[in-house]
Amino acid sequence: MEEWELLAEDEAIETAVELHGKDATTSVAYCALGTSGNREDPEYRFWITLFLRLVKRDHVGWA
C-alpha cells in the first residue's frame, strides 16, 4: 500500500476496510499479509501492530 506511513491508525483502518471488506480486524490482517512478511519491514510492523491492537480491543471484557 502506498503512503501507509502517512496514515493515522483510524485512517489506516478505514483504508483497510475499503480494500478488504467491512471487518476491520480481518482487513488489517490482509494488509499485513500483503507486505513482504519480513519482521524487519516497517510496513509489516505497522500493520501487524495495528492488527494486534484490534484483536486486543475486540477481546476486552472477556473472562
Residue frames relative to the residue before (quaternion, step in Angstrom):
aa qw qx qy qz dx dy dz
M 1.0000 0.0000 0.0000 0.0000 0.00 0.00 0.00
E 0.3948 -0.7349 0.5038 0.2239 3.54 -0.82 0.98
E 0.8643 0.1232 -0.1205 0.4725 3.53 -1.17 0.77
W 0.1972 0.8070 -0.5263 0.1811 3.59 1.11 0.68
E 0.6427 0.5616 -0.3211 0.4103 3.57 1.06 -0.77
L 0.6354 0.5272 -0.3259 0.4605 3.59 1.25 -0.27
L 0.5952 0.6106 -0.3456 0.3917 3.58 1.26 -0.30
A 0.3716 -0.6456 0.6148 0.2589 3.54 -1.13 0.76
E 0.6899 -0.4897 0.3139 0.4310 3.60 -1.18 0.40
D 0.6656 0.5016 -0.3155 0.4537 3.61 0.87 -0.88
E 0.6511 0.5044 -0.3082 0.4760 3.57 1.02 -0.79
A 0.6322 0.5310 -0.3267 0.4600 3.57 1.02 -0.79
I 0.6427 0.5110 -0.3223 0.4712 3.58 0.97 -0.82
E 0.6496 0.5146 -0.3161 0.4618 3.60 0.91 -0.90
T 0.6568 0.5102 -0.3024 0.4657 3.57 0.96 -0.88
A 0.6474 0.5185 -0.3147 0.4615 3.58 0.94 -0.87
V 0.6517 0.5095 -0.3090 0.4693 3.58 0.96 -0.87
E 0.6342 0.5271 -0.3290 0.4601 3.60 0.99 -0.80
L 0.7141 0.4623 -0.2493 0.4629 3.57 1.01 -0.82
H 0.8529 0.2191 -0.0413 0.4721 3.57 0.86 -0.99
G 0.7190 -0.4343 0.2661 0.4729 3.62 1.15 0.06
K 0.7119 -0.5468 0.2832 0.3375 3.49 -1.33 0.38
D 0.6193 0.5267 -0.3715 0.4483 3.63 1.11 -0.34
A 0.3958 -0.7734 0.4457 0.2158 3.56 -0.29 1.30
T 0.6730 0.5112 -0.3135 0.4329 3.59 0.82 -0.95
T 0.6790 0.4769 -0.2866 0.4790 3.57 0.91 -0.92
S 0.6465 0.5320 -0.3187 0.4444 3.58 0.97 -0.84
V 0.6539 0.4901 -0.3068 0.4880 3.58 1.00 -0.82
A 0.6112 0.5399 -0.3495 0.4613 3.60 1.04 -0.71
Y 0.6407 0.5156 -0.3241 0.4676 3.60 0.98 -0.81
C 0.6238 0.5249 -0.3422 0.4671 3.60 1.03 -0.70
A 0.6441 0.5072 -0.3189 0.4755 3.59 0.99 -0.80
L 0.6733 0.4961 -0.2949 0.4623 3.57 0.95 -0.87
G 0.6499 0.5422 -0.3076 0.4347 3.56 1.16 -0.58
T 0.5743 0.5572 -0.3879 0.4575 3.58 1.25 -0.10
S 0.7546 -0.3882 0.2767 0.4508 3.54 -1.28 -0.18
G 0.4017 -0.7113 0.4823 0.3165 3.59 1.16 -0.54
N 0.5023 0.6396 -0.4120 0.4109 3.53 1.33 0.00
R 0.4521 -0.7191 0.4619 0.2552 3.60 -0.64 1.09
E 0.6476 0.5142 -0.3151 0.4657 3.58 1.18 -0.41
D 0.5439 0.6262 -0.3906 0.3994 3.60 1.25 -0.30
P 0.4470 -0.7183 0.4592 0.2709 3.64 -0.60 1.06
E 0.6350 0.5178 -0.3483 0.4553 3.61 1.00 -0.69
Y 0.6284 0.5221 -0.3352 0.4692 3.60 0.95 -0.81
R 0.6659 0.5051 -0.3060 0.4559 3.59 0.87 -0.94
F 0.6162 0.5504 -0.3413 0.4482 3.59 1.00 -0.80
W 0.7332 0.4320 -0.2477 0.4631 3.59 0.70 -1.08
I 0.6730 0.4859 -0.3188 0.4575 3.62 0.89 -0.78
T 0.6207 0.5228 -0.3436 0.4726 3.60 1.06 -0.66
L 0.6501 0.4986 -0.3099 0.4824 3.57 0.98 -0.83
F 0.6185 0.5408 -0.3341 0.4619 3.59 1.02 -0.80
L 0.6797 0.4892 -0.2964 0.4592 3.60 0.84 -0.94
R 0.6225 0.5283 -0.3393 0.4672 3.61 1.05 -0.67
L 0.6598 0.5003 -0.3070 0.4692 3.57 0.98 -0.83
V 0.6298 0.5280 -0.3339 0.4616 3.58 0.99 -0.80
K 0.6655 0.4932 -0.3026 0.4715 3.59 0.91 -0.90
R 0.6349 0.5358 -0.3240 0.4526 3.57 0.99 -0.82
D 0.6743 0.5091 -0.2893 0.4499 3.57 0.97 -0.89
H 0.7350 0.4218 -0.2299 0.4785 3.60 1.14 -0.54
V 0.3881 0.7103 -0.4975 0.3119 3.60 1.22 0.14
G 0.7828 0.3151 -0.2481 0.4758 3.53 -0.92 0.94
W 0.5402 0.5960 -0.4287 0.4113 3.57 1.21 -0.10
A 0.5063 -0.6509 0.4776 0.3030 3.56 -1.14 0.66
